Amino acid sequence: MLESLRSALIVGAIGLVMACSVGCGGSSDPRPAVTELKEGLNVLKTDGAIVGAFRKGDHAIYFETHAGDKTLDVYRNLDPSLPAQEMSFRVMDENGRTFFVQQGGDTLPEAWEKDIAAEATRPRVDPLKRADDFALMKEAAIAMEGASIPVTVQAHKLTLRNARLAVRDELLRPAVEKQLATVGYAPANNSIELHGKWIIWGVAEHTATWSNVNGVIKDNCQHGSCASSMSHWCTASGTGATQYVEMSTSNSSVTGNCTTSYNWNSTGGGHNCHDDSVRAIWGVKYGPQGSSTSGVCNNGASHWYGPGCNETSW
């Protein structure tokens, strides 16, 4: 009987290893090989999220969405077009490397956070190859317009459709080729932009950040409208180069955003979008930002207007 039990445990362990070889880790679902995809848009999953791919010739990108916390009433009351939940998604190349993330709220799925943090130690992808990946991302967003998607994930579809706003001309091959020919290097990484708009004219603003760090574009929404949909205010760069910092004493990542509770004017021990902006800019300019529950995330100072790109205290 002991021998039978031992055999069963071995078989079970082998099965678990095999399952995790295709289903565990960075992506919520195993990714089909490029050769297994049809040309154009491939919708692989629509159960609670949209998982898919876009193939063009011998190359493909993969994407997945995530619905986070409930969108705050203060934002939806001012802008009913916002989704009911804070929507995030990421895009990966055919080697499984994340190169674009939209973050709706304060956190992302843990696997995504780990992948973003890991990019800091990986070799950079050829800039022309990455430019082609962004071209596929834009084509996928356009193709999503006509895709038949269940009504239960229509917010996910809208999020992916709007992704084309984040693919700027400077990320595509013609601009990258010109940059390489002119100055000999690709457009700079390790930069962050502050974007914003009035949400109550003359009274209150909403801000969010758009960054290019370690080869990953990150379009933050910070509980409301995403940076790519708002006006550019200022740009900062530095040697900090962090969006996520892998902790040496754990196997998790520290988010670039505050993780205290949300408070619309940043008082009462909570934070608002402007605190997230200051924290993100600090991380790119100077490095790890410290605890996500202290400092600007919990100092009680009221902020109705957005910061600049040179704030060191807030």
N, C-alpha and C positions, 0 to 999 in steps of 0.2 A: 504493500500500500504506500509506504514511504517513497518507493521508487516511482510509482505512478504519479504521486504528488509532485515529486521533483521534476518529472518529465513535463507535467502540465505547466509548472511554473516557468520552465525553460521555454516552452512553446509560447506561453503568454508574453514573456519578455521579448522574444524575437518578434512577435506580432506588434508589440508596442513600438519597438525600434523602427520597424518597417512603416508603421502608420505615421510616426513622427517624421520620417524621412520625406514624406510628401505633404503632411498636413499640419505640422507644428512649426512654430517659429514666427518669422516676420509677417507673412501674409496669412490672412484668415482662411484662405483656401489654396490648395495646390495650383500652381500656374501651369497651364498647358504649354508645351513647347511651341515655338513659333510655327513650326511646320504643321502643327495640329490645328492652327487657327485658320479661319477663312479670311479672305482678303477684306479689308475694311473693318467695320465695327463688329465686335463679338461681345454680346451680353451673356455672361456666364452664370450670374446669380442675381435674383431680385427678391430674395427672402430677407426682409429687414434691412437690406443694404443693396447697393449695386456693385457688383464685381464684374470687371470686363477687361477687354483688351482691344487694341487697334493694330491691325497688321497692314503693312505696305511692302510688298515684295518680300525680301528676306529679313525684314526687321519688324519689331513690334514694341509696343509699350503696354503696360498693365496698370489698372487703376482700381481703387476700392473706396467706398464712402463709409462714413460713420456718423450716426445721429447722436449728439451728446445731450447735455442738459437742456431743459426747457428754456427757450428764448425768453429773456426777461420782459415782463409786461411793459416796463418803461420804454423799451425799444419798439416793441410791436405796436404799442398805442400810437407812437410817433410815426412808425413806418410799417403799415400792415402787410407790405410785400415781403417782409422778412419771414423765413420759415418758422414753424412752431418750435423747432429744436435747433440748437447750435450745430451747424453742419460742417463737417470736416471731410477731406478726402486727400488721398495721396496718389502719386503717379510714380511707377517704377520702370526702369529700362528692362531689356530682355535678359539681363544678368541679375535682376532682382534688386538693383540699387535704386534707392529712393532719390528722385531729383526734384520733386515738387510736392509741397504740402500746403493745403489750406487748413487753418486751424480756426474753428468756430468760437470756442470758449477758452478756458484756462488749461485744459489738459487734452491729450490725445491718447488713443489706445497704447498700452505699454509697449507692444511690439514695434509700433511706429517710432516711439520715442527712442528706443534702443537703436533702431536703424539710423535715425538722424544723428545720434551721438556717435555711432561707429564711423560715420563718414569723415570725421575729423582725422582719423588715422589711416584712411584708405588713399591710394594714389588717385589723383584727379583723372577724370575721363577726358579723352581727346575732345577739345572744344567743338570741333566740327561734328563729331558724333553726337555730342550732347545737343547741339543746335538742331540736328535732324530729329532727335527725340522730342524736342519742344514743338517742332513742326507737326509730328504725329499727334502730340497732345492737342494741338489746335484743331487738327482735322477730326479727331475723336469728339471734341466738344461740339463741333458743327454737325457731325453725323448723329450725335445724341438727340438733336432737335427732332428728327423724324423717327426715332426708335419707339417701338411699342413697349411701354413700361407699365406695370400694374399701378393703379391709383395709390396704393399704400406706400409707394416709394417715389411719388412724384416730386417731393422736395429734394430727393437725392438726384433725380434727373435734372431738375432746374439748376442745382449746384454744379453738376458736371457741364451743363450747357454754358453756364456763365464762366467756366474756366478759360474760355478763349480771351476774356478780358485780361487775364494775367499773363498771357503769352505775348510779350512785347516784341516789336520788330528787332530790337537790339539782341534778342535771344536767338534769332533765326540765322540760318547759314549766310545769307548775303551780308549782313552786318558783321558777323564774326569773321568772315573771310576778309572783309575790308579792314577790320581792326588788325588782323594778323599781318596783312600786307603792308599796312601803314606804320604800325609801331612794333610789330613782331610778337605781340602777346594778345591773349584773348581778353575780353572785357573783365574788369576787376571783380574778384570775389570779396568777401568780408566787408560788405557795405550794408547799410540799413537806411531805409527811407521812412519818414513820418508822413502819413496821409491823414486828411481829416475833412470835416464838413460841419456846418451848423445843423444841429438837430432841433433847437429852438432858436430862431434867429435873434442874435444879439444877447442871448441868455446862456446857452449851453452848447458845447461842441462834442462831437464824437471823433476819436482818433484811433488809428490802427497802424501797424508797421508792415513793411514789405522788405524782405532781406534776402541777400545772396551770400551764404556762408558755407564754406567747405563744399561748394558745388551743389548745395541744396537751396532752391528758391522756397521761401516761406511767406505765404500771404496770410497775415493774421486778420481776423475779424473783430476780436476782442469784445464779444457779446453782441455786436451789431453789424453794421455794414463792413465789408472787407476792404482792406487797403486798396486793392486794385480797382475798386469801384468809386474811389474818392479822389479828391485833388491832392497833388503832391505838395508838401509844405517845405521839407528840408531833407538833406542827406548827410549821413555821418559814416565814417569808416574808422578802423583802428586795428589793433593787434589782438583784441580780445577774442574775436572769431568764435563766439559761443552762441548757439541757440539752445542747446541742451548740453549738460555736463554729466558725463558718466561718473557716478560716485565710486571711489576706490574701496569703500567699505561695504558696498552692497551691489546688487545686480539690477538696480533700477536707475532711472534717470531723473534729473531734476528739471522740471518744466521752466521755460523761460518766463512764463507768466506768474502772477501772484496766485496763490491758492487759498487766501483768506476768502471769507464770504463777500459777495458783491454788495456794494452800497452805492446808490446812484450818484452821490456827491462825495464819495470817498471818505466818509466819516464813520464813527461808531466801530472802529476796529476792522472795517472792511476796505475794499478797493473798488476802483472803477477803471474804465478803459485807459484813462490817462496814466494811471499808475503802471498798468501793463506796458504802455508805450515807453515810459521812462526806464523800466526794468529791462526791456528788450534792447533799447539803444545802449544802455550801460554795458550789457553783455557783449555786444559786438565791438564796442570801443575799448573796453577795459578788461573783459574776462568774466569769470564766474561772479554771479550777482549775490551770493549768499542765500540765506533762508528765504523761501517764497512766502513766509508768513510774518516777516518782520520788515523793518525799513519802510519804504514807500507803500508796502502792502498793508501796513498796520499802524501808520503814524497819526491817524486822526485828522490830518490836514484836508481841508475841503478844496476840491478841484472841479470847477465847472468848465474851464477852458483847457485846451490842450497845451502840452509842454513844447519846448523847442528841442533841437538836437544837441544842445550843449548843457542840459540840466545835469547837475551832479547831486543836488539835493532837491527834495520836492515836498 
